[in-house]
Amino acid sequence: MEIFLSREMSHGRRILSEDEAMHCVKVLRHREGDIISVIDGEGTMYRCRITSASARAVEAEILSSEADWGAHPYRLRLAVAPTKNTDRYEWFAEKACEIGVDEIIPIIGARSERKIFKTERIRKILTAAAKQSLKGAVPKICEPMSVRDFISGVGAQPEAQDGAAASAETASSEACLNGKGSSRAEEPLKLIAYCFEDESHPRISIKEALERYTGLEVTVMIGPEGDFSPEEAQLALSRGFIPVHLGRSRLRTETAAVTAAEAAYFRWME
């Protein structure tokens, strides 16, 4: 099934960007009158008839639409430290999208070896993975932030700006931290996975934590190769995070993140 992405709509038509139009017309050889499937990246899939086709732009008349196409019944946010090898993070993002994730937040910790992270390539990977796995929504990739800023910001309401416009990065971070677009009233479940033992705060399995939870909104933090620092873990616990483990095996960062996505997937599998 061929899927195209269009974030622009005008007068009952979906409009493909130049990249999508090039693929539609030049690679797949679609012409005026052809029926195509188009997602808007927010969860809706449209059946459309092409009314204008060129390598620069394709316009397609909407024939029907299906909301929440390919959606999962929960909302999952993964805050994952960038890996030393960027290929591994890209692999994680692709697989998490295929399984089911709503937001990915790169978090930079005290022990992170990679301090700089660019999101544009991940955004393209998520778009391709959403189309490949037949999903109407493309997961959001947020701009990197520190572990402490993420922990401190989760669940907080953005303060008034007194008329001043926030920067694009700040706005993006606030949207991610506050689950913009979610209308669920349940208290979100906040989990942090780390490797060390703390007798005062014993870890439980992520499976047990998810099975106990009756809501549908989950945040999981996964640290860098050097793990979270004890200070970061304590800050998370003070902000309501529950410490969890992912089983007996010692997992790489990207494997742990995919395992967390799978745990949520199987918890709510229909």
KAWOMO-V643657 format. One record per pair of residues at least 12 apart in sequence whose ideal C-beta (glycine too) atoms are under 6 Angstrom apart, sorted by the first residue. I is the first residue (numbers start at 1). J is the second residue. Records with the same first field share a line. If there is no record, write none. Layout:
BEGIN
I=J  J
END
This chain:
BEGIN
3=37  39  131
4=16  20  24  36  38
5=20  39  41  127
6=38
7=41
12=62
13=59  61
14=38  46  48  60
15=59
16=58
18=56
21=57  58
22=55
24=58
25=53  55
26=55
31=53
32=50  53
34=50
35=49
36=48
39=136
41=138
42=137
43=68  71  136  137
44=65  67  136
45=66  69  136
46=62  65
47=63  64
48=60  62
49=61  63
69=136
70=134  135  136
72=100
73=268
74=216  264  268
75=102  182  217
76=101  102  218  264
77=103  219
78=101  104  220  257
79=105  107  150  221
80=222  257
81=107  109  112  223  224
82=106  114  117
83=253  254
84=113  114
88=254
90=125
91=254
92=254  257  258
93=122  125  126
94=125  129
95=258
96=261
97=126  129  130  139
98=129  133
99=261  262  265
100=265
101=139  261
102=139
103=140  176
104=141
105=142  176
106=144
107=147  150
108=144  146
109=147  223  224  228  232
110=229
111=224  226  229
112=224
117=144
119=141
122=141
123=141
126=138  139
142=172  176
143=169  172
145=173
147=232
151=235  236  239
153=177
154=177
158=174
184=216  217
186=215
188=217  219
189=213  218
190=219  240  241
191=209  220  242  244
192=221  236  241  243
193=222  244  246
194=223  227  228  233
195=227
201=237  243
203=243  244  245
204=244
205=245
206=244  246  263
209=242  244
210=263  267
218=264
220=260
222=253  256  257
225=253
246=259
END
